[in-house]
Amino acid sequence: MTGFGRNFLPGPTDVRPEVLQALLAPMFPHRGPRMQAILAGIQPSLQECFGTAQPVFTSTSSGTGLIEA
């Protein structure tokens, strides 16, 4: 162990160029039509994952947003 103690933070991490390029794209609203389409697209997989034919409700809020809801 060095004199700096134990550090569990990740150090410099290599990031692939295509990931860095994707980070340059503009963000889209998490409650907008594009996100609605993404959530609708994953609905069948969520239903399979949870073993249900009923809709699986997702939230784009923080955990406290669900408590407030």
N, C-alpha and C positions, 0 to 999 in steps of 0.2 A: 504494500500500500504506500502511496506517495504521501507527501506532506499536505496534499489538498483534501484528503478525506475521500470518502466514497461518493461518487457521483453517478446517479442512475439516469441522468438525462441523456438523450441520444446526442451523439456528437455530430460533426459534419456528416451529412448524409448525401450520398450521390442520388441525384434525381435525373431520371431519363429525360432527354431533350423533348420528347413528345408530351411528357407531363408538364414540363415548364411552359411549353407552347400552349397547352390547354388552359393553364392558369392565366394566360393573357386574354382569354375570351371574356367578354362582358358578362357579368352576373345577370341572372334573370330572377324576377320576383318569386318568392316561395309560395305566394298565394295567387299567382297569375295563371293564365291558360296553359302555358308550357308545363308548369308543375302539375296542373290538373291532369294533363295528358300522360305525364310520367306515372302519376299515382294510379290512374285508370289502367295503364299498361301493366303494372305489377300486381293488380288486383287478383288475377287468376293464380299467380304464384303464391300470394299471401293466403288465399283460400285453401290451396293445396297444403301449404306449410302448416296451417292451423286446423286442417281437416274439417273444413266447413264449406257449405254451399252458400252461406249467408255472406253479406258484404263484410269485409274487414275494414274497420275505420282507422284511418291514419290521421296524424296531426302534424302540421308544419310549425307548431309552436314549441316553446320550451315546456318542460315538465310542469312548471307552475301555470302555464296556459291551460293545460288539461285540468288542473285542480280548479282554476277559475271557471272553466266551462261547466 
